[in-house]
Amino acid sequence: MFDAIIVIGLPYFAKKIASDLSKFDETSKYIWLDTSAKIVDKIKYICLIFFAKAVYQIGGSSTPGGALKLALFLRRKIFFHWVGTDVLIAKDKYAQKKLNYGYLKRITHFCEVDWIQKELKDIFIDAEIVSLASFDSREIKEINMAFDSFSILTYIGKGKEQFYGIQKVIQLAKAFPEVQIRIVGISGYAGELPSNITLLGWVTNMNDEYRKCSLYLRLVEHDGLAFSVLEALSYGRYVAYSQRFDNTVQVKTVEELIACVNDLYLKYSKGALNINYAGIQFIRDFYSKESCLRKLEKKLNEN
């Protein structure tokens, strides 16, 4: 056996965290494999699991797939990082009395925030809060200037428009016809959209989009800690979030959303809307790569 940890699960995050951990921890080897979609990676997994010491999956699994069954059979350590929708699936399985606790008790469970931790505890899964997202403090640059314009950015998942709150966004656009709202993720919508909504489709580089906006919206019905929320804060942007989270404004209803935007827009109109420096400092204090990756690396390599 060699000091390798195989990282699987949600491809975008699994690839990123494996890369970050590899740069941070040179004593272990972190290998990302997309075992859900790539045949080559499935073959690599079968070969490597006999020599690896652990499997780290981004996203929890209510029932074990082939990769996890093999890891369990070989008595490898397994870690889950629950992130959001996976919790909803587990809660549904629990309601149907189909959760496999014999298997789940052999897993070490992580999550990112207290509300996900509570939801898991309610179905008898004990998870420790460990950050998944992290930022290089050298890349977080304060912008010492007022906003050039006032605009809003959000993400809507294709095929899950209602879940991501598109109706709230539409009502907001109608309430503020002079404010431009840009939506990442979808390039079309079956219903009619106000003229001040622009659909950007899939955007590979979000840097410019965060810089252009004053406010980022995350209006999902259920969520783990969205990486986009932390990204927006790291750019000094304001965030309206359906969850209660530090340095964001919690909005549950259209009325609360409109009130939040009205407050920020009035400040902007008076030239008094400054960069969200508190958000930037919050990311520096609690989500630096140094502190987050050290804790994660330590947890993954505990004997």
N, C-alpha and C positions, 0 to 999 in steps of 0.2 A: 504494500500500500504506500502511495506517496501523498504528500500534503496538498491534495487537490480538492476543491469544493466545486461541484457541478451546479451551475445556476440555470434554472429553467423557469417556465411560467410565462407571464405576460412579456412578449418579446421586446418591446421598446424599453421597459424598465429593467428587465433581466439583463439585457445587453449593456445598458448604461451602468448598472450597479456592479456588474462583473468587471467592467473596464475601470471604474473608479476604485474598486477594492484592489485590483491588480496593481494600480499605480501607488496606492497607499500602503499596502502590505506586501512586501517582497519575500516574506518567509513562506507564504502559501501561494498556491496557484488557483485562480478562479477561472473556470471554463464555462462560457455561456453556450448553451445548446438550445436550439428551437425544436424540441422534441414533438411539438404538436403539429408542425407543418412541414418539416424538412426530413425526408427519408434518410439523407446522409447523416444528419444530426442524431437520428434515432439509432443508427448503426454505431456512430461514435459513442453514444451514451452506453449502449450495451457493452462496448469494449472497455470504456473508462470506468464504469461503475464498480468493476471488480477491484480496481486499484484506488479509487477515490475514497476519501474519509467521510464525506457528507454530501447531501443534496439540499440546496437552498432554493425553494420555489417562491417566486413572486406571485402571490395569489393563493388563497386557500382552496382545498379540494374537499368536498363533502364525502366523496368516495374515491378510492385510489384508482388511477389509471395504470397502464402497463409499466411506465417508468417508475412510479412509486411502489408498485407491487414488487418489482425487482429489487429496489433499494431496501424495502422491508424484509424481503426474503434473505438478503445478504447482511441484514442487521446494520445497515448504514444509518448514521444520524440524519434526520430529516428536519428541516426548518420550513415553516410556512410564514409568509408575510401577508396577512390579510389586508385587503385594500379597499373594499367597498361592495361591489356587486356580488362578489363571492360570498359575502356575509348574508346578503338577501337569499341566495341560493341555499345556504346552510340553514337559515331560519325556516325556509320553506320545507326543507328535508326534515327538520326537527318537528314541525307541525304535523308532518305525515308519519312521524316516528320512524324515519328511515336514516337517521344519522348513525354512522358506524363508529361508535365510541371506542370499540376495541382497537380500531386503527388510529383514530384521532389522538388517543392517549399515548401513542408511541411517537407523536410529533411534538416538537418544540414550537410554540406559536408566538408570533410577533404581530403587532399592529402599530399604527402611527399615532392614534389619537384616542382620547378617553371615551368618546361616544361609541367608537367601534369596539373598544375594549369591553364596554358595558353590554353592548348587543351580543357579543360573543359569550360573555359571562352568563347572560340570561339563558343561553342554550348550553351551558355547562362546558364551555371551552375557555380555558384560562390563557390569556395572551399578555405578554409583556409589551409595554410601549417602547418601541425602538424606531428611530427615524429612518426612513428609506431615502427621502430626498435630502440633498446637501448641496452647498454652494461654496465655491472658492471665493474667499473674502477679497482676494485681489481683483476679482472680476466684477465685484459689486461697486459700481462707481456712482457717487452722489452727483446729482445734476443740480447745480446751484442757479436755478433760473425758474421763473414761473412757467406755467403751461402756455404754449403758443396758441393752442385752441382747446376746445372742450369736446371730447368725443368719447364714445363708449365701445368697449370690445367684449365679446363673449364667444364661447364655444358651444356649438350645437352638434351632437352626434347624429350622423346620418342614420335614418330609420328609427331614431329615438328622440325625435324633435319634441314631443310632448314631455317626455321624461326630463329633458334638459331645459324646459321652461320657455319654449318659444312663444307661447301665448302671452306670457308676462312681458317678454321683450317687445312683442307687437303692440301691446297696450301702452308700454312705456314710450315707444316710438311715436304713437299717436298723441301722447300727452306732451311730448317735447319735439315737435316737428322740425325745429331749428337745430337739433342735436343729431349729429351723424352717429349711427350705430353700425359697427362692422361685426359680422358673424363669421368665425372660422369654423371649418368642418364640413359645411354643406355648400353646394354650388347651385342648388335649386330647392324650391319648396312648392308643394301642391297648392297651398292657399295663397291668398293675396297678401302682399307685404307693402307696408308704407314706403314711400319713396326715399325716406332717409335711412332705410336699412340696406346695407350692401353685403352680399354674400361673397366670401372670399374663397370658398372651397377649402381644400387641404393646403395648409401652409407649412413648408418644411422648416423655414427659419422664422421664428416668432419674434426675434429681437426688435425689428422695426415696428411690428404691430404693438408691442408693449410700449415702445417709446412714443408712438403716435397717440395713444389713448390717455385719458385722465382717470377713467374708472373701468375696472374689469368686473364683469358679472359672472357669478357661478351659481346658477339657480336650479340645480338638480334636485329631484325629489329625495334621493338618498345618496350619500357620498362618504367615502373615506376622506383623507386629507388630500385634496387635489393638488398635484404638483404645480398646476397653472396658477393657483392662488398664491403659492409661495414665490413663484417666478414674478408675478405681478408686483408683489410687495418688494421683491429685491430690486425692482426698477423704480421704486418710490411711487407706485400707482396706488390709488384707492381701490378697495375691493368690497363689493356687496356680495354676501355669501349666504346661502340657505342654511348653513351651519353656524353655530356660535364659536368663533375662533378669534384669537388675539389679533388686534390691529386691523380687523375687518368690521363691517357693519352687517349685522344679521338682518336679513329680509326674508320673511315668509310669505307675505302677501303683496299684491300689486300696489296697494296703498303704501306699504312700508317702502317698497322699491321707489315709487314716485317721490316720496318724502326724502329719501336718501339722495336721489339725483337732484331734487330741487334745492336741497341744502348746499350741495357741492357747486351746482351751477350758479347759484346766487353769489357764492364766494368768488367764483371765477369771474363773473360779470363785474364784480367790484375790484378785481385785480388782487384778491386776497387768497387765492387758492395756491398754496405752496406745495412743493413736492412732499410726499408722505415720508418724511425722514424717519418717523417712528417705525414705519414698516421696514425700511432699510436696516435700521439698527436691530430690530427684532430678528431679522434673518441672520445678521452678523452674530448676534448673541447666542442664538439657539439652533441655527442650521448651517454652521460652518462645516466644511468637509473634515477639518481636523477633529472636531469633537464628535460628529455623527459617525464618521467612518471608523474612528477608533472604537467607539462603543459597539458598533455592528461587527467589526472584525473580532473583537474580544468575545462576543457572544457566539459567533460562528465557530470559534476555535477553542471554546471551553471543553475540557475533558469530561 
